[in-house]
């Protein structure tokens, strides 16, 4: 009775924990509630004492050491990788549990087999995502048959779940196939689609938990797993909407978009000196960060730029963030928070988009596709329909980029050639620091 | 109600709760949300604990434990950054 009531209490705490994630003021509390409730859940599951509890305790203990070690040591720039790999471990745990169950009873239930399959896909998919984020796997190869491959795997898995004799040996084979599938699923997906993939893998680790929960009739696992699954699914939905993609297109896209004839127009090129000069006389400035800021770790330089502009020149500085900027949902917000930018100065797309027409200077750092006006005007553009930041409406736009190359979508950005655009070529951090030096003089 | 129906009821209710609670989260906190939900998906460890007499079960406990502690520690660090932004005001 006490045990099951504590379980109920844990569920309530977990729900409150996610509820507290709603605002930055309460989010810390939410994290601690989740920790307390997790500890309680683990403690009550040790009563009555399970078999081999010493081994289990030491496994948990070493897991905790490894987890905390990497969690504390990881660099802020490596956060997306870390989250990817942790997702994978959660899925891997589900698979191992399903295997253990099949070993012990020499027979697996349909639902735990399903949980194990989802877990295995999460594990290998996350590993590939990790390799891509870490830069180990750079090439984005697309094979025309990826749709067929995925459908074949889906068929095999469906047959396996419903028709195959679920003996321990067969179960292991099925999980191996699921591992291969997870790899194939994520392999063709490119860097800028990572926010979607990470969210999907996040939800998978939740659904795997739900399936395992069903096979053990454990309400705590089912409810908590469902909340994780829901959270990942909603994030994936938001990311897909913000990129104007469909789930189908993401996994079965079969051709790389070819850029049409490269326009012979020449963009305006500027120096940090020009940028500083124009910024000094502005009244309000909006900074638009993209993945390039993360790649160059330029957030600290950006923060000091905002400080100088505000304190010395009394300019109103705001930040505008596109939902899919970066490699995971909310990536830019975390980086800016890390640099010490007040989150009340950071605005989401819908809240700030109308302000660009009244803005003197926009400083776009390491972003491209999310500002492309063709998404609104050109019906033939692959970006058409994607919500974009209307930076072109400002009086002057600075683009900090390493080159004039197209963004991830492979589409030219006509904004680069607009009369009110000035390109600043170079490393995002270096350029920003150079501007800061001149501004400070 | 039989056992499976009860579990299914909990599942359906949890879907609704999850839906409404998650939509309430501000976009600025999507990364920490993902990190916290990632950590609590480690609740799968309860399944590992009932499987202590198989080595795979013990290995699962290890993996889930890395997931839980790593996830919470990453979340804590991310949220601490947002607090720092608050103090700088």
Interface residues (C-beta under 8 A of the other chain):
Chain A: X14 X15 X17 X18 X19 X21 X22 X23 X24 X25 X27 X28 X30 X31 X34 X35 X38 X41 X42 X45 X46 X50 X51 X52 X53 X55 X56 X59 X60 X61 X62 X63 X64 X66 X67 X68 X70 X71 X72 X74 X76 X79 X82 X83 X86 X87 X89 X90 X92 X93 X94 X96 X97 X99 X100 X101 X103 X104 X198 X199 X202 X205 X206 X208 X209 X210 X212 X213 X214 X215 X216 X217 X218 X219 X220 X221 X222 X223 X224 X225 X226 X227 X228 X229 X230 X231 X232 X234 X235 X238 X321 X323 X328 X329 X330 X331 X333 X334 X336 X337 X338 X340 X341 X342 X343 X346 X348
Chain B: X3 X7 X10 X11 X13 X14 X15 X17 X18 X19 X21 X22 X23 X24 X25 X26 X27 X28 X29 X30 X31 X32 X33 X34 X35 X36 X37 X38 X39 X40 X41 X42 X43 X44 X45 X46 X47 X48 X49 X50 X51 X52 X53 X54 X55 X56 X57 X58 X59 X60 X61 X62 X63 X64 X65 X66 X67 X68 X69 X70 X71 X72 X73 X74 X75 X76 X77 X78 X79 X80 X81 X82 X83 X84 X85 X86 X88 X89
